[in-house]
Amino acid sequence: MLHFLKDLLLEDASEALDLGEGEHILHVTGRHWIVLLSRLIGPVLGIAFFAGLAFYRSIGGGFLVTDAGEPVGLDFFNWLLISIEALLLLLWTTLWVRTSGNAKAKKEDLRTRNIILGAGGVLLLLIYYRYNGGRLFYVDSAMFVRQTFDFINIVLYIFTGLSLLFTFFTTYDWLNDELILTNKRVVYDNDQVFIPKLIERRSQEQIFIEDIQDVVAATKSYSQHWLGFGTIIVKSARIGGQIAFDSASNPRTMQKKIMDEVNSYRKQRSEEDFNRMIETRVYNAKPEKRVFKKDIKISNGVRFLQWFFPENPEINEDNGTITWRAHWIFGLKAQIGPVLLLFGGMLSIAIAANFLLMSALLSTVLSVVLIIFFVAWGAWEIEDYRNDLYILNQTNVIDIEKKPFGPEDRRQASLGAVTNVSFETSFISNLLGYGNVVLETAGGGGKFTFDRVPRPRDVVQKINDYQVAFKRNEKERAFNDTLTLLKYYHDAQQRHQELNVPPAAS
């Protein structure tokens, strides 16, 4: 069973991530089974209650039966009820004696005594009812016939089915929350499922391996320690970058695997960077030229409206700049107002021409004016849609909001200031293929939000790729002065013929 759950977690993690070039999943951990157990208490009790009630009625069960036979008098069950009644009376008397003379305590315990008094009254009625031959539950197939598929049982079957579906959805939702470790990053994938694979709300947070400063695995209670679950906190070296994953299964295992990967990455990356930079800066080796390709999916909207909406995103293959706009469906949404104006205006002109005897010339003039206004409004909305841009280049992320022929609000942040990139989708946006990408930045810059962009997971992946490249270049720039000095020293040694000169004989 455990191996089956691990396979499901790994499969969902593979679907949740768009892995970059050379990236692969190393380890996945999900919520502990105790979380699933606690979430299933409600739906499982619902299944037991509704299914049990339907079965009870199908075999001839009834409730509050008054003509079940001779009075039972004081049978065992009635004596049990009388004992409970006596205990309630004793408890009520104790509370009354304790609160006498204490106004504050009397006011606080008044509600409790009233509840006990009400329960005692109901119990007395039940004892009297059974004493005279009544039954709360009574099975008699001759008395209660044809209940198996009557209206009440059909409703109970429906509620049983809904409880079963809720059990399935709860289990699926539990499986879709995981902390994923790859050889490049740690990702917290959080899904809220309404209809599996169709309507889901997904959000992701991530930290690059090279930015991880520390990993904490904490068990805060004896139950967590004994059952093997707790909280994993991945801390970033950047301000505000932290992932917290609670109720994680085997948190210490994930902690060790993350830190092993961090240490391995730092060692390997440093060796590769040093060797490449020395070859390039000191020995004049040609640096690798980066080639930008259209390696992400491009949306063109509805085919017959492609001339309205440009490619989304637009990619400049010369310098790698990528420009996103909002999903094409919001371009169409902006046209609802002009279209309603056109149809409403045309209908009004037609009614006026037929019933108010408007002249043909006036109808033509009004129609032309209406069409001109429709075209102008529609063009304004299209231009407004096209002018809201989200730009990613090799060094910056840029958010531009511009009105047609009007003011422009432009925000820009360096990729080095971005501390975390995540995306959010709602049930509807996940179904239609768009979402919001949130970029958190250090300092007072706040958050950048790429609103309603198509395929937000692809957007996050591209930002991640560019940020990795930016960080590598940033590290290289930090060593430039030292490497330049080494190059000059190397040239000086060649000029003075100090290289490969045998030592002087003593």
C-alpha angles and dihedrals in degrees: 000000000000091000090050091053091048090052090051091050091050092048092051091046090053090052094044096055132062097212117215127227110300092005122129137168116260104177140355129197127183139185116305118260090247087069091055091047092053092047093049096054093088100046094041091051087048091054092048093047100045096037092045092049092049091049092048091053092044092060092051102274121161139179133230095006112183100183099053094129138273119001111272096210114194102350125164094275093050091050088052090052090048089053090052089048090053091051091051090050091050091049092048091049091049092053091046093051092045094052098043109116093013109095096184094049090042091057093047094049097041093091092049092051091049091052091050090047092051092048090050091051092051090048092052091052090050092051091049091047093052093041089062094049102272122140130206091201123022132168118208118145091193093054097042106040130167096018096128095087103015122127095270094051091047089055089049090051090051092051089047090053091048090051090051091050091048089051090053094046091047091052092046091048090050090053092051097063110085146147110229127200119198130170088263109034150000114243129193106205113194120184131182109197126207099158114006115248090357114057113021135143111221133184129173136195124188145178125198118241092239090055097051112113103173142352122213124198110190132181107192101188141032091252091055091047094048096043094043105242136113146126126312117202118189110197122202127212087230124083113268095006110130137130121202119191113182130197089024119171113241096355095180092057091054091045092054094046093050094049092045089054092046092053093044092048094050092051096045095042093050093051093047094046094048094048094047095045093048091050091049102040103032104029097033095238113169111258119236112266114227116230118206117212137181092250097149129077116266123211121213100176121221110000098231090049097050092112087061096052125043125219111294110239106022113209126201103206093193096065103008096244112159121199123194131189131189116286113286091245089072090054088057091044090057089059094059093087096051092044092050089048091051096049094040092048094047091049091050092049091049092050091047092049093051103038104025095040094236113185120254092239093054091046090052093048092049091047092051092048090048092050092048090051091047092051092046094048093044092048090049091053093047092050091047089052093048094048096060102090137178109198131191122187135161094282110018149035114221130194115196125185111180133170119217109272087349148085124329130214110202125181124183135181134178117247086235090064094054108105101176139008122201139155134218131202131181125214092266098040091050089054093049095042105248138101147153123281114206122201117191116204133197121249122015097324093102122198131332114211123196096202123213096344119166118257096004092189089062090049091054091048092052093048089050092052093050092046092053090052091046092052092050091051090046091055090048091053089054090060097042096097093050093047092047089053090050090051092052090047090050091051091049091052090053092049092050092044092237095138120093092358112147115237116262116262113253 
